[in-house]
Amino acid sequence: MPELESFISQWRQTLSAAPHLSPDTVDELESHLRERIEELVRSGMPVAEACQRAAADLGDSGELANEFRKVEMGQWLPFKVVTGFGIALIVALSLLLARLFSAGSTDVLLAVHAFTVTIGYSTTLLLGVLGACFVVQRARSGFSPRRLASLGRVTFAFALISTISTLVGVILGMFWAHREWGRFWGWDGKEIGAFCVMVWLSGFLIAHSIRRVSTRALLVASLLGSNVVTLGWFLPSFTRGLHAHGLPHTASLLLLAAFVLNLSLTFLGMAPSGCLRARRA
């Protein structure tokens, strides 16, 4: 629709001149604008009117700039909690690693492999926690497009940290396996799990570069990523092979419960915004 593209081009030019709005943020806001316009057009509204209404709902450039300044100054509470937990985990693991090194009681290559994989997998799980918080809050009260754009940048940062850390850990693990077992890769349970996690993380990062993929879709997808990591990390412990640890039956029930909960939240994330909001009689 030439009329739509012309309107969005002018809207982007106006928005690009505003402070506190980076090109990536403008791209994210454009995706929300397009989604809103499509909703209005499907409801029967003419394209020109839908464009004006959607832009008004989103806010003018001054309002958006002020809102993003507030977003940067006062982050979403679940983000603060998850980030704080992640930093505490890194500090705790670093102290443990330093203690093991000083005592000379660990294989350096294996220890760094375990450290980096744990950070990578844990970051992916924390991203899933953010996705769960997003789904629950969205089902009750919804999110403004401005907040969604900020969350889009957060998901990319978490995914990038997880991808780099996991990749480093997998490479170190390959060299350790070659040294100890004479092969780099053997497709055992843990290695298959690591491969699946890397494929998912790569796809998640690529999805960020696709303008049509919304922040909502990314946050809902992060729940599926949690399931990929949960199964790849813990499932081999329940099977036969190099990494079988004979975990108790309770652990398998907890794993199943986490998997089902994530799937349930994924379906909830596909429901309309505010679907659980209390209705007044």
C-alpha positions as CSV (number, residue, x, y, z in Angstrom):
1,M,0.0,0.0,0.0
2,P,1.8,3.1,-1.2
3,E,-0.3,5.3,1.1
4,L,0.9,3.4,4.1
5,E,4.5,3.3,3.1
6,S,4.5,7.1,2.5
7,F,3.0,7.8,5.9
8,I,5.5,5.5,7.7
9,S,8.4,7.1,5.9
10,Q,7.3,10.6,7.0
11,W,6.6,9.3,10.5
12,R,10.1,7.8,10.7
13,Q,11.7,11.1,9.6
14,T,9.9,13.0,12.4
15,L,10.8,10.4,15.0
16,S,14.4,10.1,14.0
17,A,15.0,13.7,14.9
18,A,13.9,13.2,18.5
19,P,16.4,12.6,21.3
20,H,16.7,9.3,23.2
21,L,15.4,7.4,20.2
22,S,18.1,5.3,18.5
23,P,17.5,3.8,15.0
24,D,16.9,0.4,16.5
25,T,14.2,1.9,18.8
26,V,12.6,3.6,15.8
27,D,12.6,0.3,14.0
28,E,10.9,-1.4,16.9
29,L,8.3,1.3,17.2
30,E,7.6,1.0,13.5
31,S,6.8,-2.7,13.9
32,H,4.3,-1.8,16.6
33,L,2.8,1.0,14.5
34,R,2.4,-1.4,11.6
35,E,0.7,-4.0,13.8
36,R,-1.7,-1.4,15.1
37,I,-2.5,-0.2,11.6
38,E,-3.2,-3.7,10.4
39,E,-5.6,-4.3,13.4
40,L,-7.5,-1.1,12.6
41,V,-7.7,-1.8,8.9
42,R,-9.0,-5.3,9.6
43,S,-11.7,-3.8,11.7
44,G,-12.9,-1.8,8.7
45,M,-11.2,1.5,9.2
46,P,-9.8,3.2,6.0
47,V,-6.0,3.1,5.7
48,A,-5.5,6.9,6.0
49,E,-7.6,7.1,9.2
50,A,-6.0,3.9,10.6
51,C,-2.5,5.5,10.1
52,Q,-3.5,8.6,12.0
53,R,-5.2,6.7,14.8
54,A,-2.3,4.3,15.3
55,A,0.3,7.1,15.3
56,A,-1.8,9.0,17.9
57,D,-2.1,5.9,20.1
58,L,1.7,5.6,19.9
59,G,2.3,9.2,20.8
60,D,4.2,12.1,19.1
61,S,8.0,12.3,19.0
62,G,8.2,14.5,22.1
63,E,6.1,12.1,24.2
64,L,8.0,9.1,23.0
65,A,11.4,10.7,23.8
66,N,10.3,11.6,27.3
67,E,8.8,8.1,27.8
68,F,12.0,6.4,26.7
69,R,14.1,8.7,29.0
70,K,11.8,7.5,31.9
71,V,12.2,3.9,30.8
72,E,15.9,4.1,30.9
73,M,15.9,5.8,34.3
74,G,13.3,3.4,35.9
75,Q,13.5,-0.1,34.5
76,W,10.8,-2.8,34.7
77,L,10.9,-4.5,38.2
78,P,11.3,-8.1,36.8
79,F,14.2,-6.9,34.7
80,K,15.9,-5.5,37.9
81,V,15.3,-8.7,39.8
82,V,16.5,-11.0,37.0
83,T,19.6,-8.9,36.3
84,G,20.5,-8.8,39.9
85,F,20.2,-12.6,40.2
86,G,22.3,-13.0,37.1
87,I,25.0,-10.8,38.4
88,A,25.0,-12.6,41.8
89,L,25.3,-15.9,40.0
90,I,28.3,-14.8,37.9
91,V,30.0,-13.5,41.1
92,A,29.3,-16.7,43.0
93,L,30.6,-18.9,40.2
94,S,33.6,-16.7,39.7
95,L,34.5,-17.0,43.4
96,L,34.0,-20.7,43.4
97,L,36.2,-21.0,40.3
98,A,38.9,-18.9,41.8
99,R,38.9,-21.0,45.0
100,L,39.2,-24.3,43.0
101,F,42.1,-22.8,41.0
102,S,43.9,-21.7,44.1
103,A,43.5,-25.1,45.7
104,G,44.8,-26.8,42.5
105,S,41.9,-29.3,42.8
106,T,40.3,-29.0,39.4
107,D,41.1,-29.3,35.7
108,V,41.3,-25.8,34.4
109,L,39.9,-26.5,30.9
110,L,37.0,-28.5,32.3
111,A,36.2,-25.9,35.0
112,V,36.1,-23.0,32.6
113,H,33.9,-25.1,30.3
114,A,31.5,-25.7,33.1
115,F,31.6,-22.1,34.1
116,T,30.8,-20.6,30.7
117,V,28.1,-23.2,29.8
118,T,26.4,-22.6,33.2
119,I,26.4,-18.8,32.6
120,G,25.1,-19.3,29.0
121,Y,22.4,-21.7,30.0
122,S,21.4,-19.8,33.1
123,T,21.1,-16.6,31.1
124,T,18.7,-18.3,28.7
125,L,16.6,-19.5,31.6
126,L,16.6,-16.0,33.0
127,L,15.4,-14.7,29.7
128,G,12.6,-17.2,29.9
129,V,11.7,-15.9,33.4
130,L,11.4,-12.4,31.8
131,G,9.2,-13.9,29.1
132,A,7.0,-15.5,31.8
133,C,6.7,-12.2,33.7
134,F,5.8,-10.4,30.5
135,V,3.1,-13.0,29.5
136,V,1.5,-12.8,33.0
137,Q,1.5,-9.0,33.1
138,R,0.4,-8.6,29.6
139,A,-2.6,-11.0,30.2
140,R,-3.7,-8.8,33.1
141,S,-2.8,-5.2,32.1
142,G,-0.9,-5.1,28.8
143,F,2.2,-3.1,27.8
144,S,2.7,0.1,26.0
145,P,4.5,0.0,22.7
146,R,7.2,2.2,24.3
147,R,7.9,-0.4,27.0
148,L,7.8,-3.2,24.5
149,A,10.6,-1.5,22.5
150,S,12.7,-1.3,25.6
151,L,12.1,-4.9,26.4
152,G,13.1,-5.8,22.8
153,R,16.6,-4.4,23.5
154,V,16.8,-6.3,26.8
155,T,16.0,-9.7,25.1
156,F,18.7,-9.1,22.5
157,A,21.3,-8.3,25.2
158,F,20.4,-11.5,27.2
159,A,20.5,-13.6,24.1
160,L,23.8,-12.3,23.0
161,I,25.4,-12.9,26.4
162,S,24.0,-16.4,26.4
163,T,25.1,-17.2,22.9
164,I,28.7,-16.1,23.4
165,S,29.1,-17.8,26.7
166,T,27.5,-21.0,25.5
167,L,29.6,-21.1,22.3
168,V,32.8,-20.6,24.3
169,G,31.8,-23.3,26.7
170,V,31.0,-25.8,23.9
171,I,34.3,-25.1,22.2
172,L,36.2,-25.6,25.4
173,G,34.3,-28.8,26.0
174,M,35.2,-30.1,22.6
175,F,38.9,-29.6,23.3
176,W,38.6,-31.3,26.7
177,A,36.8,-34.3,25.2
178,H,39.5,-34.6,22.5
179,R,42.1,-34.6,25.2
180,E,40.4,-37.1,27.4
181,W,38.4,-39.3,25.0
182,G,40.2,-38.8,21.7
183,R,37.3,-37.1,19.9
184,F,35.9,-33.6,19.7
185,W,32.2,-34.6,19.3
186,G,30.3,-37.8,20.0
187,W,26.7,-36.9,19.9
188,D,26.0,-38.0,23.5
189,G,23.0,-36.5,25.3
190,K,24.7,-33.4,26.6
191,E,26.3,-32.6,23.2
192,I,23.0,-33.0,21.5
193,G,21.4,-30.7,24.1
194,A,24.2,-28.1,23.5
195,F,23.7,-28.3,19.8
196,C,19.9,-27.7,20.2
197,V,20.5,-24.7,22.5
198,M,23.0,-23.1,20.0
199,V,20.5,-23.6,17.1
200,W,17.8,-22.0,19.1
201,L,19.9,-19.1,20.3
202,S,21.1,-18.5,16.7
203,G,17.6,-18.4,15.5
204,F,16.5,-16.1,18.3
205,L,19.3,-13.6,17.5
206,I,18.4,-13.8,13.7
207,A,14.7,-13.1,14.6
208,H,15.8,-9.8,16.2
209,S,17.0,-8.6,12.8
210,I,13.7,-9.3,11.1
211,R,11.6,-6.2,11.4
212,R,8.3,-8.1,11.2
213,V,9.1,-10.1,14.3
214,S,7.5,-8.3,17.3
215,T,8.9,-8.0,20.8
216,R,5.8,-9.9,22.0
217,A,6.8,-12.9,19.7
218,L,10.4,-12.8,21.0
219,L,9.4,-12.8,24.6
220,V,6.9,-15.6,24.1
221,A,9.6,-17.5,22.2
222,S,11.9,-17.1,25.1
223,L,9.7,-19.5,27.0
224,L,10.3,-22.2,24.4
225,G,14.0,-21.4,24.7
226,S,13.8,-22.2,28.4
227,N,12.3,-25.6,27.6
228,V,15.1,-26.2,25.1
229,V,17.8,-25.4,27.7
230,T,15.9,-27.3,30.5
231,L,15.7,-30.5,28.4
232,G,19.3,-30.1,27.0
233,W,20.8,-29.5,30.4
234,F,19.0,-31.9,32.6
235,L,17.3,-34.6,30.5
236,P,20.6,-36.5,29.8
237,S,21.0,-37.0,33.5
238,F,17.9,-39.3,33.4
239,T,19.1,-41.4,30.5
240,R,21.8,-43.9,30.0
241,G,25.2,-42.7,28.9
242,L,28.2,-40.6,29.9
243,H,26.1,-38.1,31.8
244,A,23.6,-40.3,33.5
245,H,23.5,-39.5,37.3
246,G,20.6,-41.5,38.5
247,L,18.6,-38.5,39.8
248,P,15.6,-39.2,42.0
249,H,12.1,-39.6,40.6
250,T,11.1,-36.2,42.2
251,A,13.6,-34.4,40.0
252,S,12.0,-35.9,36.9
253,L,8.6,-34.7,38.1
254,L,10.0,-31.2,38.7
255,L,11.5,-31.2,35.2
256,L,8.1,-32.2,33.7
257,A,6.3,-29.6,35.7
258,A,8.6,-26.8,34.5
259,F,8.2,-28.0,30.9
260,V,4.4,-28.0,31.2
261,L,4.3,-24.6,32.9
262,N,6.4,-23.0,30.2
263,L,4.1,-24.5,27.5
264,S,1.1,-23.2,29.3
265,L,2.6,-19.7,29.5
266,T,3.5,-19.9,25.9
267,F,-0.2,-20.5,24.9
268,L,-1.2,-17.7,27.3
269,G,1.2,-15.4,25.5
270,M,-0.6,-16.0,22.3
271,A,-3.9,-14.8,23.8
272,P,-5.1,-11.1,23.4
273,S,-3.7,-8.5,25.7
274,G,-5.6,-8.2,29.0
275,C,-7.4,-11.6,28.5
276,L,-7.2,-12.2,32.3
277,R,-8.2,-8.7,33.3
278,A,-11.0,-8.7,35.8
279,R,-14.3,-7.7,34.1
280,R,-16.7,-5.4,35.7
281,A,-20.3,-6.5,35.8
